[in-house]
Amino acid sequence: MTVVLLKTLEEFHSAIGKNPHKECCTIVYFWAAWVEPCRVLTPLFEKCASEDTSGKLKYFKSTTTNKTTN
């Protein structure tokens, strides 16, 4: 699986809203480039996603520094 970067609130709602992935679980990783734990966890999250072949998990990430509108 690949990690999908959610850049806007609309993309988030489209990917996550109303559970469009009923047969699988959705994992959303919120991160910030300036936070040291995020810099450590980001490659691990992406590695887990790339090694997952089950098809039962969907991986998304969103930076907390993106500006979105309501």
Steps between C-alpha positions, in 0.01 A plus 500: 500500500608854447447794732265762363578858601183691586561866418160659557198459722303392196751222427476389863120483489507319167746239628369458853145632516213254535738202496550450124730205575254270676701182447818639651638721775621851436813639665559875494837628614512869592853637499706818505845528342638706789405243770783256570277197585317554170829502310583167664157343448434612142744255335371219722140577405590505131697174533206327668271621223734387224541153653128445562360266239182405688278754325313541830659832595492840329780743588465877497708782642441868547738767616376718780653801328271487194252786482148385426166672475167389638 
